[in-house]
Amino acid sequence: MKASELQALTVSELRRELDDTKEELMKLRFQQASGQLEDTNRLRMVRRDVARIKTILTERQQEVENGE
């Protein structure tokens, strides 16, 4: 998911997306461990999505703390 798409989401939607993405990452890791993962690039993409979502959530938290 692109950062611009994530910026448009609310905090609750971002948290839900983060939970879903983490669940997908866990499933991909199990597939990799059992030798069933065919698209190894997907693992990298999902990890980056998790980081992207966490970054946006952190930015939003800082905005609230700073009163912006």
Residue, then its C-alpha position, 0 to 999 in steps of 0.5 A: m500500500k502506498a504512503s499516500e493511501l495510508q495518509a488518508l486513513t484515520v488512526s483506527e483504520l491504520r491500526r486495523e490495517l497494521d493488525d491485518t498486515k502483521e497477520e499476513l506477515m506471520k502467515l508468510r513467515f510460516q510459509q517460508a519456514s515450511g518451504q511453501l512460500e513461492d513469492t519471497n519478494r512478498l515477504r519484503m513488501v509486507r515488512r515494509d508496509v508494516a514499517r510504513i504504517k508504524t511511521i505514519l502512526t508515530e507521526r500522528q501521535q507526535e502531532v497530538e502531543n505537540g498540539e499541531 
